[in-house]
């Protein structure tokens, strides 16, 4: 999938309608996508939630 497809999928799956990720212009595999998704989720859990609490 291309960069735009990855960003659109992340918006839907993570519930981030205004997400504007900066990704490299390349073809992404499902494995690449899952890694990006995990990193975003980990970032949210480790940094954003810590600020809220």
ModelCIF file with pLDDT and N, C-alpha, C, O atoms, coordinates in Angstrom:
data_MODEL
#
_entry.id   MODEL 
#
_entity.id                         1 
_entity.type                       polymer 
_entity.pdbx_number_of_molecules   1 
#
_entity_poly.entity_id                      1 
_entity_poly.type                           'polypeptide(L)' 
_entity_poly.nstd_linkage                   no 
_entity_poly.nstd_monomer                   no 
_entity_poly.pdbx_seq_one_letter_code       
;(UNK)(UNK)(UNK)(UNK)(UNK)(UNK)(UNK)(UNK)(UNK)(UNK)(UNK)(UNK)(UNK)(UNK)(UNK)(UNK)
(UNK)(UNK)(UNK)(UNK)(UNK)(UNK)(UNK)(UNK)(UNK)(UNK)(UNK)(UNK)(UNK)(UNK)(UNK)(UNK)
(UNK)(UNK)(UNK)(UNK)(UNK)(UNK)(UNK)(UNK)(UNK)(UNK)(UNK)(UNK)(UNK)(UNK)(UNK)(UNK)
(UNK)(UNK)(UNK)(UNK)(UNK)
;
_entity_poly.pdbx_seq_one_letter_code_can   XXXXXXXXXXXXXXXXXXXXXXXXXXXXXXXXXXXXXXXXXXXXXXXXXXXXX 
_entity_poly.pdbx_strand_id                 A 
#
loop_
_entity_poly_seq.entity_id 
_entity_poly_seq.num 
_entity_poly_seq.mon_id 
_entity_poly_seq.hetero 
1 1  UNK n 
1 2  UNK n 
1 3  UNK n 
1 4  UNK n 
1 5  UNK n 
1 6  UNK n 
1 7  UNK n 
1 8  UNK n 
1 9  UNK n 
1 10 UNK n 
1 11 UNK n 
1 12 UNK n 
1 13 UNK n 
1 14 UNK n 
1 15 UNK n 
1 16 UNK n 
1 17 UNK n 
1 18 UNK n 
1 19 UNK n 
1 20 UNK n 
1 21 UNK n 
1 22 UNK n 
1 23 UNK n 
1 24 UNK n 
1 25 UNK n 
1 26 UNK n 
1 27 UNK n 
1 28 UNK n 
1 29 UNK n 
1 30 UNK n 
1 31 UNK n 
1 32 UNK n 
1 33 UNK n 
1 34 UNK n 
1 35 UNK n 
1 36 UNK n 
1 37 UNK n 
1 38 UNK n 
1 39 UNK n 
1 40 UNK n 
1 41 UNK n 
1 42 UNK n 
1 43 UNK n 
1 44 UNK n 
1 45 UNK n 
1 46 UNK n 
1 47 UNK n 
1 48 UNK n 
1 49 UNK n 
1 50 UNK n 
1 51 UNK n 
1 52 UNK n 
1 53 UNK n 
#
_struct_asym.id          A 
_struct_asym.entity_id   1 
#
loop_
_ma_qa_metric.id 
_ma_qa_metric.mode 
_ma_qa_metric.name 
_ma_qa_metric.software_group_id 
_ma_qa_metric.type 
1 global pLDDT . pLDDT 
2 local  pLDDT . pLDDT 
#
_ma_qa_metric_global.metric_id      1 
_ma_qa_metric_global.metric_value   90.45 
_ma_qa_metric_global.model_id       1 
_ma_qa_metric_global.ordinal_id     1 
#
loop_
_ma_qa_metric_local.label_asym_id 
_ma_qa_metric_local.label_comp_id 
_ma_qa_metric_local.label_seq_id 
_ma_qa_metric_local.metric_id 
_ma_qa_metric_local.metric_value 
_ma_qa_metric_local.model_id 
_ma_qa_metric_local.ordinal_id 
A UNK 1  2 96.00 1 1  
A UNK 2  2 97.00 1 2  
A UNK 3  2 96.00 1 3  
A UNK 4  2 96.00 1 4  
A UNK 5  2 97.00 1 5  
A UNK 6  2 97.00 1 6  
A UNK 7  2 96.00 1 7  
A UNK 8  2 97.00 1 8  
A UNK 9  2 97.00 1 9  
A UNK 10 2 96.00 1 10 
A UNK 11 2 95.00 1 11 
A UNK 12 2 95.00 1 12 
A UNK 13 2 94.00 1 13 
A UNK 14 2 90.00 1 14 
A UNK 15 2 89.00 1 15 
A UNK 16 2 88.00 1 16 
A UNK 17 2 93.00 1 17 
A UNK 18 2 94.00 1 18 
A UNK 19 2 90.00 1 19 
A UNK 20 2 91.00 1 20 
A UNK 21 2 88.00 1 21 
A UNK 22 2 92.00 1 22 
A UNK 23 2 95.00 1 23 
A UNK 24 2 95.00 1 24 
A UNK 25 2 96.00 1 25 
A UNK 26 2 97.00 1 26 
A UNK 27 2 98.00 1 27 
A UNK 28 2 98.00 1 28 
A UNK 29 2 98.00 1 29 
A UNK 30 2 98.00 1 30 
A UNK 31 2 98.00 1 31 
A UNK 32 2 98.00 1 32 
A UNK 33 2 98.00 1 33 
A UNK 34 2 98.00 1 34 
A UNK 35 2 98.00 1 35 
A UNK 36 2 97.00 1 36 
A UNK 37 2 96.00 1 37 
A UNK 38 2 96.00 1 38 
A UNK 39 2 94.00 1 39 
A UNK 40 2 91.00 1 40 
A UNK 41 2 90.00 1 41 
A UNK 42 2 91.00 1 42 
A UNK 43 2 88.00 1 43 
A UNK 44 2 85.00 1 44 
A UNK 45 2 84.00 1 45 
A UNK 46 2 87.00 1 46 
A UNK 47 2 83.00 1 47 
A UNK 48 2 73.00 1 48 
A UNK 49 2 67.00 1 49 
A UNK 50 2 68.00 1 50 
A UNK 51 2 67.00 1 51 
A UNK 52 2 54.00 1 52 
A UNK 53 2 54.00 1 53 
#
loop_
_atom_site.group_PDB 
_atom_site.id 
_atom_site.type_symbol 
_atom_site.label_atom_id 
_atom_site.label_alt_id 
_atom_site.label_comp_id 
_atom_site.label_asym_id 
_atom_site.label_entity_id 
_atom_site.label_seq_id 
_atom_site.pdbx_PDB_ins_code 
_atom_site.Cartn_x 
_atom_site.Cartn_y 
_atom_site.Cartn_z 
_atom_site.occupancy 
_atom_site.B_iso_or_equiv 
_atom_site.pdbx_formal_charge 
_atom_site.auth_seq_id 
_atom_site.auth_comp_id 
_atom_site.auth_asym_id 
_atom_site.auth_atom_id 
_atom_site.pdbx_PDB_model_num 
ATOM 1   N N  . UNK A 1 1  ? 0.849   -1.180 0.000  1.00 96.00 ? 1  UNK A N  1 
ATOM 2   C CA . UNK A 1 1  ? 0.000   0.000  0.000  1.00 96.00 ? 1  UNK A CA 1 
ATOM 3   C C  . UNK A 1 1  ? 0.886   1.231  0.000  1.00 96.00 ? 1  UNK A C  1 
ATOM 4   O O  . UNK A 1 1  ? 2.013   1.195  0.493  1.00 96.00 ? 1  UNK A O  1 
ATOM 5   N N  . UNK A 1 2  ? 0.380   2.311  -0.548 1.00 97.00 ? 2  UNK A N  1 
ATOM 6   C CA . UNK A 1 2  ? 1.172   3.527  -0.600 1.00 97.00 ? 2  UNK A CA 1 
ATOM 7   C C  . UNK A 1 2  ? 0.984   4.355  0.675  1.00 97.00 ? 2  UNK A C  1 
ATOM 8   O O  . UNK A 1 2  ? 0.198   4.007  1.556  1.00 97.00 ? 2  UNK A O  1 
ATOM 9   N N  . UNK A 1 3  ? 1.720   5.445  0.743  1.00 96.00 ? 3  UNK A N  1 
ATOM 10  C CA . UNK A 1 3  ? 1.711   6.315  1.926  1.00 96.00 ? 3  UNK A CA 1 
ATOM 11  C C  . UNK A 1 3  ? 0.301   6.789  2.277  1.00 96.00 ? 3  UNK A C  1 
ATOM 12  O O  . UNK A 1 3  ? -0.092  6.756  3.444  1.00 96.00 ? 3  UNK A O  1 
ATOM 13  N N  . UNK A 1 4  ? -0.455  7.225  1.283  1.00 96.00 ? 4  UNK A N  1 
ATOM 14  C CA . UNK A 1 4  ? -1.810  7.737  1.531  1.00 96.00 ? 4  UNK A CA 1 
ATOM 15  C C  . UNK A 1 4  ? -2.730  6.648  2.076  1.00 96.00 ? 4  UNK A C  1 
ATOM 16  O O  . UNK A 1 4  ? -3.553  6.913  2.953  1.00 96.00 ? 4  UNK A O  1 
ATOM 17  N N  . UNK A 1 5  ? -2.598  5.437  1.569  1.00 97.00 ? 5  UNK A N  1 
ATOM 18  C CA . UNK A 1 5  ? -3.422  4.320  2.047  1.00 97.00 ? 5  UNK A CA 1 
ATOM 19  C C  . UNK A 1 5  ? -3.097  4.004  3.504  1.00 97.00 ? 5  UNK A C  1 
ATOM 20  O O  . UNK A 1 5  ? -3.994  3.716  4.296  1.00 97.00 ? 5  UNK A O  1 
ATOM 21  N N  . UNK A 1 6  ? -1.821  4.061  3.852  1.00 97.00 ? 6  UNK A N  1 
ATOM 22  C CA . UNK A 1 6  ? -1.407  3.811  5.243  1.00 97.00 ? 6  UNK A CA 1 
ATOM 23  C C  . UNK A 1 6  ? -2.027  4.864  6.160  1.00 97.00 ? 6  UNK A C  1 
ATOM 24  O O  . UNK A 1 6  ? -2.590  4.530  7.203  1.00 97.00 ? 6  UNK A O  1 
ATOM 25  N N  . UNK A 1 7  ? -1.924  6.128  5.773  1.00 96.00 ? 7  UNK A N  1 
ATOM 26  C CA . UNK A 1 7  ? -2.458  7.216  6.601  1.00 96.00 ? 7  UNK A CA 1 
ATOM 27  C C  . UNK A 1 7  ? -3.967  7.088  6.760  1.00 96.00 ? 7  UNK A C  1 
ATOM 28  O O  . UNK A 1 7  ? -4.484  7.258  7.864  1.00 96.00 ? 7  UNK A O  1 
ATOM 29  N N  . UNK A 1 8  ? -4.680  6.792  5.683  1.00 97.00 ? 8  UNK A N  1 
ATOM 30  C CA . UNK A 1 8  ? -6.138  6.637  5.767  1.00 97.00 ? 8  UNK A CA 1 
ATOM 31  C C  . UNK A 1 8  ? -6.517  5.461  6.667  1.00 97.00 ? 8  UNK A C  1 
ATOM 32  O O  . UNK A 1 8  ? -7.466  5.554  7.446  1.00 97.00 ? 8  UNK A O  1 
ATOM 33  N N  . UNK A 1 9  ? -5.789  4.373  6.563  1.00 97.00 ? 9  UNK A N  1 
ATOM 34  C CA . UNK A 1 9  ? -6.078  3.196  7.390  1.00 97.00 ? 9  UNK A CA 1 
ATOM 35  C C  . UNK A 1 9  ? -5.814  3.493  8.864  1.00 97.00 ? 9  UNK A C  1 
ATOM 36  O O  . UNK A 1 9  ? -6.585  3.080  9.730  1.00 97.00 ? 9  UNK A O  1 
ATOM 37  N N  . UNK A 1 10 ? -4.728  4.205  9.149  1.00 96.00 ? 10 UNK A N  1 
ATOM 38  C CA . UNK A 1 10 ? -4.434  4.580  10.534 1.00 96.00 ? 10 UNK A CA 1 
ATOM 39  C C  . UNK A 1 10 ? -5.533  5.476  11.097 1.00 96.00 ? 10 UNK A C  1 
ATOM 40  O O  . UNK A 1 10 ? -5.934  5.316  12.250 1.00 96.00 ? 10 UNK A O  1 
ATOM 41  N N  . UNK A 1 11 ? -6.015  6.406  10.301 1.00 95.00 ? 11 UNK A N  1 
ATOM 42  C CA . UNK A 1 11 ? -7.095  7.295  10.738 1.00 95.00 ? 11 UNK A CA 1 
ATOM 43  C C  . UNK A 1 11 ? -8.305  6.483  11.172 1.00 95.00 ? 11 UNK A C  1 
ATOM 44  O O  . UNK A 1 11 ? -8.896  6.738  12.221 1.00 95.00 ? 11 UNK A O  1 
ATOM 45  N N  . UNK A 1 12 ? -8.667  5.499  10.350 1.00 95.00 ? 12 UNK A N  1 
ATOM 46  C CA . UNK A 1 12 ? -9.842  4.682  10.651 1.00 95.00 ? 12 UNK A CA 1 
ATOM 47  C C  . UNK A 1 12 ? -9.611  3.775  11.848 1.00 95.00 ? 12 UNK A C  1 
ATOM 48  O O  . UNK A 1 12 ? -10.410 3.769  12.785 1.00 95.00 ? 12 UNK A O  1 
ATOM 49  N N  . UNK A 1 13 ? -8.528  3.010  11.826 1.00 94.00 ? 13 UNK A N  1 
ATOM 50  C CA . UNK A 1 13 ? -8.305  1.997  12.862 1.00 94.00 ? 13 UNK A CA 1 
ATOM 51  C C  . UNK A 1 13 ? -7.983  2.593  14.229 1.00 94.00 ? 13 UNK A C  1 
ATOM 52  O O  . UNK A 1 13 ? -8.338  2.011  15.254 1.00 94.00 ? 13 UNK A O  1 
ATOM 53  N N  . UNK A 1 14 ? -7.323  3.733  14.256 1.00 90.00 ? 14 UNK A N  1 
ATOM 54  C CA . UNK A 1 14 ? -6.962  4.336  15.543 1.00 90.00 ? 14 UNK A CA 1 
ATOM 55  C C  . UNK A 1 14 ? -7.930  5.440  15.964 1.00 90.00 ? 14 UNK A C  1 
ATOM 56  O O  . UNK A 1 14 ? -7.788  6.017  17.042 1.00 90.00 ? 14 UNK A O  1 
ATOM 57  N N  . UNK A 1 15 ? -8.906  5.729  15.118 1.00 89.00 ? 15 UNK A N  1 
ATOM 58  C CA . UNK A 1 15 ? -9.881  6.757  15.459 1.00 89.00 ? 15 UNK A CA 1 
ATOM 59  C C  . UNK A 1 15 ? -9.263  8.141  15.520 1.00 89.00 ? 15 UNK A C  1 
ATOM 60  O O  . UNK A 1 15 ? -9.573  8.929  16.413 1.00 89.00 ? 15 UNK A O  1 
ATOM 61  N N  . UNK A 1 16 ? -8.383  8.435  14.561 1.00 88.00 ? 16 UNK A N  1 
ATOM 62  C CA . UNK A 1 16 ? -7.706  9.731  14.516 1.00 88.00 ? 16 UNK A CA 1 
ATOM 63  C C  . UNK A 1 16 ? -8.053  10.449 13.210 1.00 88.00 ? 16 UNK A C  1 
ATOM 64  O O  . UNK A 1 16 ? -7.244  10.460 12.282 1.00 88.00 ? 16 UNK A O  1 
ATOM 65  N N  . UNK A 1 17 ? -9.236  11.044 13.129 1.00 93.00 ? 17 UNK A N  1 
ATOM 66  C CA . UNK A 1 17 ? -9.679  11.634 11.860 1.00 93.00 ? 17 UNK A CA 1 
ATOM 67  C C  . UNK A 1 17 ? -8.796  12.767 11.342 1.00 93.00 ? 17 UNK A C  1 
ATOM 68  O O  . UNK A 1 17 ? -8.790  13.035 10.141 1.00 93.00 ? 17 UNK A O  1 
ATOM 69  N N  . UNK A 1 18 ? -8.061  13.429 12.212 1.00 94.00 ? 18 UNK A N  1 
ATOM 70  C CA . UNK A 1 18 ? -7.213  14.548 11.793 1.00 94.00 ? 18 UNK A CA 1 
ATOM 71  C C  . UNK A 1 18 ? -5.739  14.189 11.723 1.00 94.00 ? 18 UNK A C  1 
ATOM 72  O O  . UNK A 1 18 ? -4.891  15.076 11.628 1.00 94.00 ? 18 UNK A O  1 
ATOM 73  N N  . UNK A 1 19 ? -5.423  12.904 11.769 1.00 90.00 ? 19 UNK A N  1 
ATOM 74  C CA . UNK A 1 19 ? -4.029  12.463 11.733 1.00 90.00 ? 19 UNK A CA 1 
ATOM 75  C C  . UNK A 1 19 ? -3.371  12.877 10.425 1.00 90.00 ? 19 UNK A C  1 
ATOM 76  O O  . UNK A 1 19 ? -3.916  12.646 9.345  1.00 90.00 ? 19 UNK A O  1 
ATOM 77  N N  . UNK A 1 20 ? -2.204  13.486 10.528 1.00 91.00 ? 20 UNK A N  1 
ATOM 78  C CA . UNK A 1 20 ? -1.442  13.913 9.355  1.00 91.00 ? 20 UNK A CA 1 
ATOM 79  C C  . UNK A 1 20 ? -0.010  13.418 9.510  1.00 91.00 ? 20 UNK A C  1 
ATOM 80  O O  . UNK A 1 20 ? 0.915   14.207 9.703  1.00 91.00 ? 20 UNK A O  1 
ATOM 81  N N  . UNK A 1 21 ? 0.158   12.119 9.425  1.00 88.00 ? 21 UNK A N  1 
ATOM 82  C CA . UNK A 1 21 ? 1.483   11.527 9.593  1.00 88.00 ? 21 UNK A CA 1 
ATOM 83  C C  . UNK A 1 21 ? 2.418   11.872 8.455  1.00 88.00 ? 21 UNK A C  1 
ATOM 84  O O  . UNK A 1 21 ? 1.994   12.061 7.315  1.00 88.00 ? 21 UNK A O  1 
ATOM 85  N N  . UNK A 1 22 ? 3.671   11.948 8.776  1.00 92.00 ? 22 UNK A N  1 
ATOM 86  C CA . UNK A 1 22 ? 4.694   12.190 7.757  1.00 92.00 ? 22 UNK A CA 1 
ATOM 87  C C  . UNK A 1 22 ? 5.409   10.875 7.504  1.00 92.00 ? 22 UNK A C  1 
ATOM 88  O O  . UNK A 1 22 ? 6.235   10.428 8.299  1.00 92.00 ? 22 UNK A O  1 
ATOM 89  N N  . UNK A 1 23 ? 5.073   10.276 6.389  1.00 95.00 ? 23 UNK A N  1 
ATOM 90  C CA . UNK A 1 23 ? 5.658   9.001  6.025  1.00 95.00 ? 23 UNK A CA 1 
ATOM 91  C C  . UNK A 1 23 ? 6.433   9.141  4.721  1.00 95.00 ? 23 UNK A C  1 
ATOM 92  O O  . UNK A 1 23 ? 6.155   10.006 3.890  1.00 95.00 ? 23 UNK A O  1 
ATOM 93  N N  . UNK A 1 24 ? 7.398   8.273  4.578  1.00 95.00 ? 24 UNK A N  1 
ATOM 94  C CA . UNK A 1 24 ? 8.197   8.235  3.368  1.00 95.00 ? 24 UNK A CA 1 
ATOM 95  C C  . UNK A 1 24 ? 7.324   7.790  2.189  1.00 95.00 ? 24 UNK A C  1 
ATOM 96  O O  . UNK A 1 24 ? 6.429   6.960  2.352  1.00 95.00 ? 24 UNK A O  1 
ATOM 97  N N  . UNK A 1 25 ? 7.587   8.342  1.014  1.00 96.00 ? 25 UNK A N  1 
ATOM 98  C CA . UNK A 1 25 ? 6.879   7.953  -0.212 1.00 96.00 ? 25 UNK A CA 1 
ATOM 99  C C  . UNK A 1 25 ? 7.444   6.617  -0.667 1.00 96.00 ? 25 UNK A C  1 
ATOM 100 O O  . UNK A 1 25 ? 8.483   6.574  -1.326 1.00 96.00 ? 25 UNK A O  1 
ATOM 101 N N  . UNK A 1 26 ? 6.774   5.534  -0.321 1.00 97.00 ? 26 UNK A N  1 
ATOM 102 C CA . UNK A 1 26 ? 7.203   4.200  -0.733 1.00 97.00 ? 26 UNK A CA 1 
ATOM 103 C C  . UNK A 1 26 ? 6.029   3.253  -0.597 1.00 97.00 ? 26 UNK A C  1 
ATOM 104 O O  . UNK A 1 26 ? 4.964   3.636  -0.113 1.00 97.00 ? 26 UNK A O  1 
ATOM 105 N N  . UNK A 1 27 ? 6.224   2.029  -1.021 1.00 98.00 ? 27 UNK A N  1 
ATOM 106 C CA . UNK A 1 27 ? 5.209   0.995  -0.849 1.00 98.00 ? 27 UNK A CA 1 
ATOM 107 C C  . UNK A 1 27 ? 5.410   0.333  0.510  1.00 98.00 ? 27 UNK A C  1 
ATOM 108 O O  . UNK A 1 27 ? 6.523   -0.076 0.841  1.00 98.00 ? 27 UNK A O  1 
ATOM 109 N N  . UNK A 1 28 ? 4.355   0.226  1.287  1.00 98.00 ? 28 UNK A N  1 
ATOM 110 C CA . UNK A 1 28 ? 4.404   -0.354 2.618  1.00 98.00 ? 28 UNK A CA 1 
ATOM 111 C C  . UNK A 1 28 ? 3.758   -1.733 2.612  1.00 98.00 ? 28 UNK A C  1 
ATOM 112 O O  . UNK A 1 28 ? 2.714   -1.946 1.995  1.00 98.00 ? 28 UNK A O  1 
ATOM 113 N N  . UNK A 1 29 ? 4.401   -2.666 3.312  1.00 98.00 ? 29 UNK A N  1 
ATOM 114 C CA . UNK A 1 29 ? 3.840   -4.006 3.462  1.00 98.00 ? 29 UNK A CA 1 
ATOM 115 C C  . UNK A 1 29 ? 2.920   -4.004 4.675  1.00 98.00 ? 29 UNK A C  1 
ATOM 116 O O  . UNK A 1 29 ? 2.889   -3.037 5.437  1.00 98.00 ? 29 UNK A O  1 
ATOM 117 N N  . UNK A 1 30 ? 2.179   -5.077 4.849  1.00 98.00 ? 30 UNK A N  1 
ATOM 118 C CA . UNK A 1 30 ? 1.324   -5.214 6.034  1.00 98.00 ? 30 UNK A CA 1 
ATOM 119 C C  . UNK A 1 30 ? 2.185   -5.178 7.294  1.00 98.00 ? 30 UNK A C  1 
ATOM 120 O O  . UNK A 1 30 ? 1.783   -4.607 8.307  1.00 98.00 ? 30 UNK A O  1 
ATOM 121 N N  . UNK A 1 31 ? 3.361   -5.785 7.231  1.00 98.00 ? 31 UNK A N  1 
ATOM 122 C CA . UNK A 1 31 ? 4.284   -5.780 8.378  1.00 98.00 ? 31 UNK A CA 1 
ATOM 123 C C  . UNK A 1 31 ? 4.723   -4.356 8.708  1.00 98.00 ? 31 UNK A C  1 
ATOM 124 O O  . UNK A 1 31 ? 4.772   -3.977 9.879  1.00 98.00 ? 31 UNK A O  1 
ATOM 125 N N  . UNK A 1 32 ? 5.043   -3.569 7.689  1.00 98.00 ? 32 UNK A N  1 
ATOM 126 C CA . UNK A 1 32 ? 5.413   -2.163 7.894  1.00 98.00 ? 32 UNK A CA 1 
ATOM 127 C C  . UNK A 1 32 ? 4.261   -1.411 8.560  1.00 98.00 ? 32 UNK A C  1 
ATOM 128 O O  . UNK A 1 32 ? 4.460   -0.651 9.507  1.00 98.00 ? 32 UNK A O  1 
ATOM 129 N N  . UNK A 1 33 ? 3.052   -1.641 8.043  1.00 98.00 ? 33 UNK A N  1 
ATOM 130 C CA . UNK A 1 33 ? 1.878   -0.967 8.582  1.00 98.00 ? 33 UNK A CA 1 
ATOM 131 C C  . UNK A 1 33 ? 1.671   -1.306 10.055 1.00 98.00 ? 33 UNK A C  1 
ATOM 132 O O  . UNK A 1 33 ? 1.431   -0.415 10.870 1.00 98.00 ? 33 UNK A O  1 
ATOM 133 N N  . UNK A 1 34 ? 1.762   -2.581 10.396 1.00 98.00 ? 34 UNK A N  1 
ATOM 134 C CA . UNK A 1 34 ? 1.563   -2.996 11.783 1.00 98.00 ? 34 UNK A CA 1 
ATOM 135 C C  . UNK A 1 34 ? 2.618   -2.388 12.699 1.00 98.00 ? 34 UNK A C  1 
ATOM 136 O O  . UNK A 1 34 ? 2.318   -2.045 13.842 1.00 98.00 ? 34 UNK A O  1 
ATOM 137 N N  . UNK A 1 35 ? 3.841   -2.251 12.214 1.00 98.00 ? 35 UNK A N  1 
ATOM 138 C CA . UNK A 1 35 ? 4.912   -1.636 13.004 1.00 98.00 ? 35 UNK A CA 1 
ATOM 139 C C  . UNK A 1 35 ? 4.613   -0.155 13.256 1.00 98.00 ? 35 UNK A C  1 
ATOM 140 O O  . UNK A 1 35 ? 4.754   0.332  14.377 1.00 98.00 ? 35 UNK A O  1 
ATOM 141 N N  . UNK A 1 36 ? 4.200   0.551  12.205 1.00 97.00 ? 36 UNK A N  1 
ATOM 142 C CA . UNK A 1 36 ? 3.855   1.973  12.350 1.00 97.00 ? 36 UNK A CA 1 
ATOM 143 C C  . UNK A 1 36 ? 2.694   2.142  13.324 1.00 97.00 ? 36 UNK A C  1 
ATOM 144 O O  . UNK A 1 36 ? 2.722   3.021  14.186 1.00 97.00 ? 36 UNK A O  1 
ATOM 145 N N  . UNK A 1 37 ? 1.680   1.303  13.184 1.00 96.00 ? 37 UNK A N  1 
ATOM 146 C CA . UNK A 1 37 ? 0.506   1.376  14.059 1.00 96.00 ? 37 UNK A CA 1 
ATOM 147 C C  . UNK A 1 37 ? 0.897   1.135  15.514 1.00 96.00 ? 37 UNK A C  1 
ATOM 148 O O  . UNK A 1 37 ? 0.434   1.846  16.405 1.00 96.00 ? 37 UNK A O  1 
ATOM 149 N N  . UNK A 1 38 ? 1.743   0.141  15.760 1.00 96.00 ? 38 UNK A N  1 
ATOM 150 C CA . UNK A 1 38 ? 2.188   -0.165 17.118 1.00 96.00 ? 38 UNK A CA 1 
ATOM 151 C C  . UNK A 1 38 ? 2.989   1.004  17.698 1.00 96.00 ? 38 UNK A C  1 
ATOM 152 O O  . UNK A 1 38 ? 2.802   1.373  18.858 1.00 96.00 ? 38 UNK A O  1 
ATOM 153 N N  . UNK A 1 39 ? 3.876   1.583  16.894 1.00 94.00 ? 39 UNK A N  1 
ATOM 154 C CA . UNK A 1 39 ? 4.677   2.712  17.363 1.00 94.00 ? 39 UNK A CA 1 
ATOM 155 C C  . UNK A 1 39 ? 3.803   3.906  17.717 1.00 94.00 ? 39 UNK A C  1 
ATOM 156 O O  . UNK A 1 39 ? 4.048   4.567  18.726 1.00 94.00 ? 39 UNK A O  1 
ATOM 157 N N  . UNK A 1 40 ? 2.794   4.194  16.912 1.00 91.00 ? 40 UNK A N  1 
ATOM 158 C CA . UNK A 1 40 ? 1.877   5.299  17.223 1.00 91.00 ? 40 UNK A CA 1 
ATOM 159 C C  . UNK A 1 40 ? 1.085   5.026  18.495 1.00 91.00 ? 40 UNK A C  1 
ATOM 160 O O  . UNK A 1 40 ? 0.906   5.912  19.331 1.00 91.00 ? 40 UNK A O  1 
ATOM 161 N N  . UNK A 1 41 ? 0.618   3.800  18.631 1.00 90.00 ? 41 UNK A N  1 
ATOM 162 C CA . UNK A 1 41 ? -0.141  3.426  19.818 1.00 90.00 ? 41 UNK A CA 1 
ATOM 163 C C  . UNK A 1 41 ? 0.742   3.499  21.069 1.00 90.00 ? 41 UNK A C  1 
ATOM 164 O O  . UNK A 1 41 ? 0.315   4.002  22.108 1.00 90.00 ? 41 UNK A O  1 
ATOM 165 N N  . UNK A 1 42 ? 1.974   2.994  20.962 1.00 91.00 ? 42 UNK A N  1 
ATOM 166 C CA . UNK A 1 42 ? 2.910   3.055  22.092 1.00 91.00 ? 42 UNK A CA 1 
ATOM 167 C C  . UNK A 1 42 ? 3.203   4.500  22.468 1.00 91.00 ? 42 UNK A C  1 
ATOM 168 O O  . UNK A 1 42 ? 3.243   4.837  23.652 1.00 91.00 ? 42 UNK A O  1 
ATOM 169 N N  . UNK A 1 43 ? 3.410   5.364  21.463 1.00 88.00 ? 43 UNK A N  1 
ATOM 170 C CA . UNK A 1 43 ? 3.661   6.776  21.723 1.00 88.00 ? 43 UNK A CA 1 
ATOM 171 C C  . UNK A 1 43 ? 2.495   7.384  22.495 1.00 88.00 ? 43 UNK A C  1 
ATOM 172 O O  . UNK A 1 43 ? 2.693   8.089  23.485 1.00 88.00 ? 43 UNK A O  1 
ATOM 173 N N  . UNK A 1 44 ? 1.294   7.107  22.039 1.00 85.00 ? 44 UNK A N  1 
ATOM 174 C CA . UNK A 1 44 ? 0.114   7.636  22.711 1.00 85.00 ? 44 UNK A CA 1 
ATOM 175 C C  . UNK A 1 44 ? 0.059   7.161  24.158 1.00 85.00 ? 44 UNK A C  1 
ATOM 176 O O  . UNK A 1 44 ? -0.141  7.961  25.072 1.00 85.00 ? 44 UNK A O  1 
ATOM 177 N N  . UNK A 1 45 ? 0.237   5.868  24.362 1.00 84.00 ? 45 UNK A N  1 
ATOM 178 C CA . UNK A 1 45 ? 0.161   5.306  25.712 1.00 84.00 ? 45 UNK A CA 1 
ATOM 179 C C  . UNK A 1 45 ? 1.251   5.865  26.624 1.00 84.00 ? 45 UNK A C  1 
ATOM 180 O O  . UNK A 1 45 ? 0.992   6.180  27.786 1.00 84.00 ? 45 UNK A O  1 
ATOM 181 N N  . UNK A 1 46 ? 2.467   5.987  26.101 1.00 87.00 ? 46 UNK A N  1 
ATOM 182 C CA . UNK A 1 46 ? 3.603   6.386  26.931 1.00 87.00 ? 46 UNK A CA 1 
ATOM 183 C C  . UNK A 1 46 ? 3.683   7.890  27.174 1.00 87.00 ? 46 UNK A C  1 
ATOM 184 O O  . UNK A 1 46 ? 4.162   8.312  28.227 1.00 87.00 ? 46 UNK A O  1 
ATOM 185 N N  . UNK A 1 47 ? 3.233   8.696  26.243 1.00 83.00 ? 47 UNK A N  1 
ATOM 186 C CA . UNK A 1 47 ? 3.415   10.132 26.375 1.00 83.00 ? 47 UNK A CA 1 
ATOM 187 C C  . UNK A 1 47 ? 2.110   10.892 26.572 1.00 83.00 ? 47 UNK A C  1 
ATOM 188 O O  . UNK A 1 47 ? 2.012   11.705 27.491 1.00 83.00 ? 47 UNK A O  1 
ATOM 189 N N  . UNK A 1 48 ? 1.141   10.658 25.764 1.00 73.00 ? 48 UNK A N  1 
ATOM 190 C CA . UNK A 1 48 ? -0.090  11.424 25.841 1.00 73.00 ? 48 UNK A CA 1 
ATOM 191 C C  . UNK A 1 48 ? -0.876  11.056 27.103 1.00 73.00 ? 48 UNK A C  1 
ATOM 192 O O  . UNK A 1 48 ? -1.330  11.944 27.823 1.00 73.00 ? 48 UNK A O  1 
ATOM 193 N N  . UNK A 1 49 ? -1.037  9.787  27.372 1.00 67.00 ? 49 UNK A N  1 
ATOM 194 C CA . UNK A 1 49 ? -1.774  9.386  28.566 1.00 67.00 ? 49 UNK A CA 1 
ATOM 195 C C  . UNK A 1 49 ? -1.071  9.822  29.843 1.00 67.00 ? 49 UNK A C  1 
ATOM 196 O O  . UNK A 1 49 ? -1.734  10.156 30.825 1.00 67.00 ? 49 UNK A O  1 
ATOM 197 N N  . UNK A 1 50 ? 0.249   9.827  29.850 1.00 68.00 ? 50 UNK A N  1 
ATOM 198 C CA . UNK A 1 50 ? 0.992   10.249 31.031 1.00 68.00 ? 50 UNK A CA 1 
ATOM 199 C C  . UNK A 1 50 ? 0.741   11.723 31.334 1.00 68.00 ? 50 UNK A C  1 
ATOM 200 O O  . UNK A 1 50 ? 0.729   12.120 32.499 1.00 68.00 ? 50 UNK A O  1 
ATOM 201 N N  . UNK A 1 51 ? 0.543   12.525 30.313 1.00 67.00 ? 51 UNK A N  1 
ATOM 202 C CA . UNK A 1 51 ? 0.251   13.947 30.512 1.00 67.00 ? 51 UNK A CA 1 
ATOM 203 C C  . UNK A 1 51 ? -1.157  14.100 31.085 1.00 67.00 ? 51 UNK A C  1 
ATOM 204 O O  . UNK A 1 51 ? -1.400  14.949 31.942 1.00 67.00 ? 51 UNK A O  1 
ATOM 205 N N  . UNK A 1 52 ? -2.083  13.266 30.599 1.00 54.00 ? 52 UNK A N  1 
ATOM 206 C CA . UNK A 1 52 ? -3.466  13.345 31.079 1.00 54.00 ? 52 UNK A CA 1 
ATOM 207 C C  . UNK A 1 52 ? -3.577  12.961 32.548 1.00 54.00 ? 52 UNK A C  1 
ATOM 208 O O  . UNK A 1 52 ? -4.423  13.495 33.265 1.00 54.00 ? 52 UNK A O  1 
ATOM 209 N N  . UNK A 1 53 ? -2.741  12.051 32.998 1.00 54.00 ? 53 UNK A N  1 
ATOM 210 C CA . UNK A 1 53 ? -2.820  11.556 34.390 1.00 54.00 ? 53 UNK A CA 1 
ATOM 211 C C  . UNK A 1 53 ? -1.938  12.340 35.260 1.00 54.00 ? 53 UNK A C  1 
ATOM 212 O O  . UNK A 1 53 ? -1.865  12.080 36.461 1.00 54.00 ? 53 UNK A O  1 
#
